[in-house]
Amino acid sequence: MSRSRTETIVRELQDVVDALGEPLRQSFQNMHGGYPEATLERFLRARDGDATKASKMIVDCLNWRVKNRIDNILAEPILPKEKFDAIRQTQLIGFCGFCKQGRPVFAIGVGNSTFDQASVDKYVQSHIQINEYRDRIILTEISTNKGRYVGTCLKILDMTSLSLSAISRLKTSTAIATIDDLNYPEKTDTYYIVNAPHVFSTCWKAVKPMLHERTKRKVQVLRGNGQEELLQVMDFETLPPFCKPGISSSNESDIFSPDHQFHVKLYNHIQQMALSTDRVLNGLSSEGSLNIEVPTSAEQSQHSDECEVVHGIGSVLPTLQASPNDSYQHQRDTLTSNIAGLQSTS
């Protein structure tokens, strides 16, 4: 699509937003952070340039934000603090710094995340808070500092300890991926998969042809800890610990720890926002006060980026316990069946 055509459609999408009610327009203003055209273009790219589908996606997203009070989610702490810590220790997400182009770099501990210390909606709430903090604070600050729009990030997915048991956690992972795809589209430029078992890397080659072209361009399965390739796009100091073999880390330097400065700043920010809105923190229940609507399987988009990555990983998991005598063609046939089954439920 030509640039002039894209700009024309973006103006049409802005007209759609301008015609909405005040709550939705206000939510859009909170969402775009001063860059409305770039935000609308993200939704357009997520729907492959289809103006009608992009328009519906934007309106659905704004309705979701208003219905679930997303604009106020950074004033909704997860209490008690021990619950927040437990979520952070079992849903491993960390902020590493910035790549050489200024984009935020996040690490995801796919293999070691257990999602077993809270309800699904609380993991979803915590994840959305990280998304909103990324968009409203981190990306806004880096855009201001660089004098240009920076609206995307990189994600490094650590497959250490990945096993067949991870299948039981796909429900939570898929719910989170669906929320990202439907409401935070085109926020990740590249997914780097590292520390994957050899059989995973081999079988991923069978999965890759079945992915949407846009997703295939974004996913890179790197050798070992991926350090050599990652250093082409970020400095050594930005690499997460699992890409630096032999270097131990304390709680403060462990990017997944609740004691890491990113999570400390995030939690303090949420508390301060809650106090500024006269919230009585001690009066909240132990599970917090916000219940995010978790997408159903029918709402999952079969060809959306993060869902495809989750489904692709899920389809490879059975091969981690495959017999070494299984032929590559047998594993490929099994993978084809697995990913078809996963997509049919989405």
LUMFI-163428 format. One record per residue (C-alpha): residue in three letters; z, y, x. Coordinates in pm, whole numbers, padded with zeros to 5 digits, always signed. Example, Ala and Ser with C-alpha at 12.3 -4.5 7.8 and 13.67 -1.06 7.14 Angstrom:
ALA+00780-00450+01230SER+00714-00106+01367
END
This chain:
MET+00000+00000+00000SER-00094+00342+00135ARG+00171+00600+00214SER+00037+00840-00049ARG+00050+00566-00315THR+00407+00481-00217GLU+00510+00847-00243THR+00349+00871-00587ILE+00539+00568-00717VAL+00865+00694-00565ARG+00821+01021-00758GLU+00765+00818-01076LEU+01081+00620-01006GLN+01273+00945-00957ASP+01149+01057-01300VAL+01289+00734-01445VAL+01629+00801-01287ASP+01626+01165-01399ALA+01578+01052-01760LEU+01888+00830-01755GLY+02230+00924-01890GLU+02478+01122-01683PRO+02693+00822-01565LEU+02386+00643-01427ARG+02249+00959-01262GLN+02586+01024-01101SER+02602+00667-00974PHE+02256+00707-00822GLN+02371+01021-00645ASN+02667+00832-00502MET+02438+00549-00398HIS+02164+00743-00220GLY+02398+00956-00006GLY+02150+01240+00028TYR+01839+01024+00072PRO+01706+00955-00281GLU+01343+00893-00180ALA+01436+00641+00090THR+01668+00463-00156LEU+01400+00437-00423GLU+01153+00311-00164ARG+01392+00029-00072PHE+01387-00094-00432LEU+01009-00063-00439ARG+00974-00275-00123ALA+01212-00532-00269ARG+00970-00577-00559ASP+00661-00587-00338GLY+00531-00249-00453ASP+00544-00331-00825ALA+00652-00004-00991THR+00752-00165-01321LYS+00970-00428-01156ALA+01122-00173-00918SER+01206+00056-01209LYS+01384-00225-01393MET+01568-00325-01076ILE+01698+00029-01023VAL+01814+00071-01382ASP+01980-00273-01378CYS+02154-00185-01052LEU+02287+00146-01186ASN+02411-00022-01503TRP+02587-00283-01288ARG+02748-00011-01078VAL+02877+00177-01382LYS+02993-00135-01567ASN+03183-00268-01264ARG+03314+00072-01147ILE+03146+00032-00809ASP+03156+00406-00742ASN+03538+00380-00741ILE+03566+00048-00558LEU+03679+00215-00236ALA+03986+00330-00427GLU+04070-00023-00546PRO+04277-00194-00274ILE+04324-00568-00272LEU+04699-00617-00286PRO+04926-00724-00143LYS+04799-00660+00210GLU+04852-01029+00288LYS+04586-01113+00030PHE+04339-00877+00197ASP+04420-01035+00534ALA+04374-01386+00395ILE+04032-01294+00256ARG+03923-01142+00585GLN+04038-01454+00773THR+03836-01685+00547GLN+03529-01470+00478LEU+03431-01385+00831ILE+03253-01051+00852GLY+03283-00813+01147PHE+03137-00483+01263CYS+03011-00498+01622GLY+02877-00147+01680PHE+02521-00016+01687CYS+02191-00146+01822LYS+01972+00058+02055GLN+01796+00217+01755GLY+02126+00323+01600ARG+02147+00063+01325PRO+02489-00095+01253VAL+02532-00453+01370PHE+02740-00694+01162ALA+02848-01046+01253ILE+02889-01321+00992GLY+03088-01636+01072VAL+02888-01872+00852GLY+03018-02195+00999ASN+03388-02103+00998SER+03414-01915+00667THR+03608-02126+00417PHE+03641-01900+00108ASP+03955-02090+00007GLN+04229-01825-00014ALA+04125-01625-00321SER+03910-01637-00634VAL+03535-01584-00604ASP+03554-01239-00763LYS+03803-01121-00500TYR+03575-01232-00218VAL+03295-01050-00398GLN+03511-00736-00435SER+03597-00739-00065HIS+03233-00787+00032ILE+03119-00499-00189GLN+03386-00275-00037ILE+03237-00348+00306ASN+02888-00272+00169GLU+03002+00058+00019TYR+03195+00157+00332ARG+02886+00076+00539ASP+02660+00286+00316ARG+02890+00579+00237ILE+03073+00612+00570ILE+02901+00434+00860LEU+02536+00496+00769THR+02607+00851+00653GLU+02781+00934+00982ILE+02513+00781+01203SER+02236+00953+01002THR+02414+01287+01043ASN+02471+01233+01414LYS+02109+01134+01480GLY+01959+01392+01247ARG+01745+01130+01074TYR+01784+00867+00804VAL+01939+00539+00916GLY+01968+00310+00617THR+01956-00048+00742CYS+02156-00285+00960LEU+02124-00605+01163LYS+02321-00923+01096ILE+02412-01196+01345LEU+02491-01526+01173ASP+02717-01756+01375MET+02665-02125+01290THR+02955-02251+01507SER+03131-02543+01332LEU+02864-02558+01062SER+02887-02890+00881LEU+02790-03067+00561SER+03117-02951+00400ALA+02971-02597+00385ILE+02772-02707+00079SER+03090-02670-00126ARG+03098-02300-00033LEU+02741-02224-00139LYS+02854-02098-00481THR+03048-01810-00328SER+02785-01741-00061THR+02508-01737-00320ALA+02703-01504-00551ILE+02749-01259-00264ALA+02384-01292-00155THR+02268-01233-00513ILE+02473-00913-00541ASP+02327-00791-00212ASP+01971-00872-00316LEU+01994-00715-00662ASN+02200-00408-00576TYR+02168-00347-00200PRO+01804-00447-00140GLU+01631-00410+00195LYS+01952-00313+00377THR+01912-00578+00649ASP+01620-00555+00892THR+01682-00883+01076TYR+01905-01189+01043TYR+01971-01347+01384ILE+02094-01708+01361VAL+02289-01820+01670ASN+02497-02118+01788ALA+02311-02350+01554PRO+02318-02727+01617HIS+01993-02849+01770VAL+01901-03045+01459PHE+01943-02727+01253SER+01692-02540+01468THR+01449-02829+01448CYS+01473-02870+01073TRP+01461-02497+01008LYS+01097-02519+01113ALA+01041-02735+00805VAL+01223-02489+00580LYS+01054-02175+00709PRO+00707-02233+00552MET+00871-02250+00209LEU+01029-01906+00239HIS+00884-01581+00111GLU+00678-01402+00375ARG+00916-01104+00377THR+01213-01333+00443LYS+01031-01523+00717ARG+00969-01201+00905LYS+01338-01113+00893VAL+01497-01441+01008GLN+01510-01536+01375VAL+01674-01860+01491LEU+01774-01794+01853ARG+01847-02038+02133GLY+02215-02110+02194ASN+02429-01799+02158GLY+02119-01580+02152GLN+02248-01345+02420GLU+01919-01309+02605GLU+01719-01213+02294LEU+01994-00996+02144LEU+02024-00789+02463GLN+01670-00669+02398VAL+01790-00487+02085MET+02156-00407+02164ASP+02384-00349+02463PHE+02621-00615+02597GLU+02925-00429+02457THR+02781-00461+02106LEU+02744-00840+02122PRO+03002-01026+01913PRO+03246-01252+02105PHE+03066-01570+01997CYS+02762-01449+02194LYS+02972-01400+02509PRO+03077-01745+02634GLY+03391-01759+02843ILE+03528-01425+02724SER+03851-01458+02527SER+03954-01199+02269SER+04281-01072+02124ASN+04335-01002+01755GLU+04240-00640+01815SER+03908-00731+01977ASP+03831-01027+01748ILE+03579-00870+01511PHE+03677-01111+01231SER+04051-01039+01254PRO+04219-00813+00995ASP+04370-00636+01300HIS+04028-00531+01431GLN+03982-00155+01415PHE+03698-00180+01164HIS+03907-00370+00909VAL+04210-00151+00976LYS+04002+00164+00916LEU+03845+00010+00605TYR+04180-00086+00453ASN+04339+00249+00541HIS+04043+00433+00387ILE+04078+00234+00064GLN+04450+00305+00049GLN+04398+00676+00109MET+04131+00692-00161ALA+04363+00512-00403LEU+04644+00757-00332SER+04409+01053-00373THR+04331+00932-00724ASP+04703+00898-00803ARG+04695+00520-00807VAL+05041+00361-00799LEU+04985+00092-00536ASN+05310-00092-00597GLY+05221-00123-00963LEU+04909-00328-00907SER+04920-00702-00953SER+04901-00935-00654GLU+04536-01001-00736GLY+04447-00633-00757SER+04314-00451-01061LEU+03937-00491-01036ASN+03735-00787-01159ILE+03374-00774-01044GLU+03120-00947-01262VAL+02979-01236-01056PRO+02608-01304-01114THR+02516-01624-01291SER+02265-01869-01145ALA+02008-01740-01395GLU+02037-01391-01243GLN+01955-01506-00891SER+01616-01407-00760GLN+01431-01702-00614HIS+01239-01496-00361SER+01506-01244-00257ASP+01595-01223+00110GLU+01963-01316+00133CYS+01947-01584-00138GLU+01656-01746+00043VAL+01853-01743+00369VAL+02155-01903+00196HIS+01935-02159+00020GLY+01752-02234+00342ILE+02078-02296+00531GLY+02202-02510+00243SER+01889-02722+00250VAL+01933-02792+00621LEU+02301-02892+00598PRO+02241-03259+00501THR+02044-03308+00822LEU+02358-03233+01026GLN+02475-03584+00940ALA+02135-03746+00945SER+02082-04064+01134PRO+01931-04012+01480ASN+01680-04282+01385ASP+01542-04074+01096SER+01187-03963+01166TYR+01097-03595+01164GLN+00869-03659+00864HIS+01158-03823+00676GLN+01382-03522+00750ARG+01102-03288+00645ASP+01057-03473+00314THR+01432-03458+00254LEU+01439-03084+00330THR+01148-03020+00094SER+01337-03195-00185ASN+01663-03018-00103ILE+01527-02665-00095ALA+01321-02726-00409GLY+01637-02837-00585LEU+01832-02535-00465GLN+01559-02294-00574SER+01531-02457-00916THR+01892-02359-00982SER+01837-01996-00885
END
